[in-house]
């Protein structure tokens, strides 16, 4: 079974005030984490260790149909 993860994205002040939502289809938290680390050229890599906390706390929705694991959408400001 796969899940749609809605992960809050952030880069804390004072580095910046970027934020948004990352929509990811993944089988579990670890796979979601790996997908987001592959995407990290668009966020500051020093925050890699904090992304798992955001994934664990993300809203997760079970999918009825089989889907490929992937980043579905990225909205950042």
Buried (B, 14 or more C-beta within 10 A) or exposed (E): EBBBBBBEBBBEEEEEEBEBBBBBBBEBBEBBBEBBEEEEEEBEEEBEEEBBEBBEEBEBEEEEEEEEBEBEEBEEE
